[in-house]
Amino acid sequence: MNNGFIENNNYETIKCENGTSILTAKITETSLNPYGVAHGGFIFGLADTAAGAAAMSTGRKAMTVSADIDYLHSAKGNVLRAEAESIKDGKTISVYEVSIYDETRLVAKGSFTYFYLD
């Protein structure tokens, strides 16, 4: 799974199967906010991409309907890891929970709802 957005943000798929995914992201100069830590949009994009990958791992096409994220700590280090898992997989709607970790702790938690296009 690659495209311009994913490559541009240094997201890498580690695992993607059976309604789950693990992605990592290298934090670079272009990922930072004015305070020198990973930008919230960078973290949100990683979470949405991980949830979307998990949804697509079911073999279906999906689009984000709604998303909610809580930022718990500023991200430290060089790499973020996103872990997404299905918490509801219905006929037309699915919900995924995503946890974002830096190298030492949980930094964000999100819930993403997807609509299946098929």
C-alpha positions, 0 to 999 in steps of 0.5 A: 500500500503506497501512494504520494501521501503515504510516501511523503509522510514516511509511513511504512506498512509492517503488517496488514491482515484480517482487519488489523494493521501495524504501520510505522512513521519516521519523524523528520524535520517536515513532520514537526510542529513549531514546538519541535515535536511531531505535528498532530496532523502527521499523527492523525494521518498515520492513524487514519492510514493505519485504520484504512489499511486494516479496513482494506485488509478485509478485501473491501474498499472503504472510505472514512466517514468519521474520526476522533483522536485524543492526543495524550502526550507529545511524541518523542524519538524518531519513529511512531508506531500505529496499531489498528484493529477492528472493533465492529465489522458490519455490512456497510460500516466498520469501526477501527480503534488505533493506538499510536506509540512513540518509542516509549509510550502511548501518545494518541488513541483514535476511533475511525468509522469507515463506509464500505463502497461495495 
